[in-house]
Amino acid sequence: MLDIYTWFYTGVALVIIGSIGTVIGPGVNDPIIRTLNTEIPAIGLSLILLTYNSTIALLTYIAATTIISMILLRAIVRLEELGAEL
């Protein structure tokens, strides 16, 4: 089995790289791809919490995915109402 530090450092790397990629990444016009880009940090956070407890990791992943999806869908709807092109 893999060492517990491997999971932790992989999670930290995914959180850092995924967050940077989501914030300053290429200008993607497809909202589905934007949503998938935000899943990478959520998976990294789940890997970090997996080193402590598997239940916490699962609940964190579900909560992070739900919150990110709601925020992005609200932003997309708001931009559509303003008439901006996505």
HUZI-V338320 format. One record per residue. RES is the residue in one small letter. PHI is phi in radians with two decimals (none if undefined). D_LAST is the distance of its C-alpha to the last C-alpha in Angstrom with 2 decimals. Layout:
# HUZI-V338320
res=RES phi=PHI d_last=D_LAST
res=RES phi=PHI d_last=D_LAST
This chain:
# HUZI-V338320
res=m phi=none d_last=44.69
res=l phi=-1.19 d_last=42.35
res=d phi=-1.17 d_last=43.27
res=i phi=-1.13 d_last=41.56
res=y phi=-1.22 d_last=40.59
res=t phi=-1.10 d_last=38.60
res=w phi=-1.12 d_last=36.32
res=f phi=-1.12 d_last=36.08
res=y phi=-1.24 d_last=35.25
res=t phi=-1.14 d_last=32.78
res=g phi=-1.11 d_last=30.98
res=v phi=-1.10 d_last=31.09
res=a phi=-1.10 d_last=29.71
res=l phi=-1.14 d_last=26.79
res=v phi=-1.13 d_last=25.99
res=i phi=-1.18 d_last=26.19
res=i phi=-1.15 d_last=24.39
res=g phi=-1.15 d_last=21.65
res=s phi=-1.18 d_last=21.10
res=i phi=-1.12 d_last=21.05
res=g phi=-1.13 d_last=18.72
res=t phi=-1.27 d_last=16.22
res=v phi=-1.35 d_last=16.56
res=i phi=-1.96 d_last=16.93
res=g phi=-1.16 d_last=15.80
res=p phi=-1.12 d_last=13.89
res=g phi=-1.24 d_last=10.32
res=v phi=-1.66 d_last=8.85
res=n phi=-1.58 d_last=5.39
res=d phi=-1.46 d_last=7.06
res=p phi=-1.18 d_last=7.72
res=i phi=-1.17 d_last=11.23
res=i phi=-1.18 d_last=11.99
res=r phi=-1.07 d_last=11.12
res=t phi=-1.12 d_last=13.53
res=l phi=-1.15 d_last=16.02
res=n phi=-1.13 d_last=16.05
res=t phi=-1.42 d_last=17.27
res=e phi=-1.28 d_last=19.99
res=i phi=-1.10 d_last=21.90
res=p phi=-1.12 d_last=23.10
res=a phi=-1.15 d_last=23.98
res=i phi=-1.18 d_last=26.11
res=g phi=-1.08 d_last=27.69
res=l phi=-1.11 d_last=28.63
res=s phi=-1.13 d_last=30.13
res=l phi=-1.16 d_last=32.18
res=i phi=-1.11 d_last=33.50
res=l phi=-1.29 d_last=34.57
res=l phi=-1.16 d_last=35.97
res=t phi=-1.21 d_last=38.67
res=y phi=-1.69 d_last=39.87
res=n phi=-2.84 d_last=39.51
res=s phi=-1.24 d_last=37.71
res=t phi=-1.18 d_last=37.21
res=i phi=-1.09 d_last=35.51
res=a phi=-1.10 d_last=33.18
res=l phi=-1.14 d_last=32.21
res=l phi=-1.14 d_last=31.69
res=t phi=-1.15 d_last=29.63
res=y phi=-1.08 d_last=27.30
res=i phi=-1.12 d_last=26.87
res=a phi=-1.16 d_last=26.32
res=a phi=-1.12 d_last=23.87
res=t phi=-1.12 d_last=21.75
res=t phi=-1.14 d_last=21.86
res=i phi=-1.15 d_last=21.06
res=i phi=-1.09 d_last=18.11
res=s phi=-1.12 d_last=16.64
res=m phi=-1.13 d_last=17.32
res=i phi=-1.13 d_last=15.79
res=l phi=-1.18 d_last=12.45
res=l phi=-1.15 d_last=12.39
res=r phi=-1.14 d_last=13.45
res=a phi=-1.13 d_last=10.81
res=i phi=-1.16 d_last=8.04
res=v phi=-1.11 d_last=10.45
res=r phi=-1.10 d_last=11.12
res=l phi=-1.15 d_last=7.79
res=e phi=-1.13 d_last=7.98
res=e phi=-1.15 d_last=11.53
res=l phi=-1.38 d_last=11.09
res=g phi=1.53 d_last=9.23
res=a phi=-1.33 d_last=6.35
res=e phi=-1.51 d_last=3.78
res=l phi=-1.62 d_last=0.00
